[in-house]
């Protein structure tokens, strides 16, 4: 009896492998989400940062972008800018897995010019583009370099910090 199940399973597998619907059709994947730029808002936790970001692809494997953000945690909020570079290992820029470095500069006192914090880090995630709506969960780690007061922001921004975030926006 087991022999017949094995033969029937083999026949079904062979039929599925050679069926027309099982053949890879590159036009389905390559016509999907061909937008070249996104503008998004994001939220990052821990640290409770809100911000806006812009990203544009240079080709299907690399993109560059920038963001402005405001961190409203603890008694010393911060605001800053960040430059980013993202690599897309699947060669389908802006709509796939991404990973890349970033560098930022932050002012630790938003009421008046205060101490400055520099940061270097890396981020990774996945972006979906549905028609023109983008959604990208992400994870990041960064290292802050600067004034001793930096430890008061982002629940420990002095030294290493980490975060999970979500960005959503418009792709065009």
Secondary structure, 3 states (H helix, E strand, C coil): CHHHHHHHHHHHHHHHHHCHHHCCCHHHHHCCCCCCEEEEEEEEECCCEEEEEEEEEEECCEEEEEEEEEECCCCCCEEEEEEEEEECCCCCCCCCEEEEEEEEEEECCCCCCCCEEEEEEEEEEEEEEECCEEEEEEEEEEEEEECHHHHHCCCCCEEEEEEEEEEEEEEC
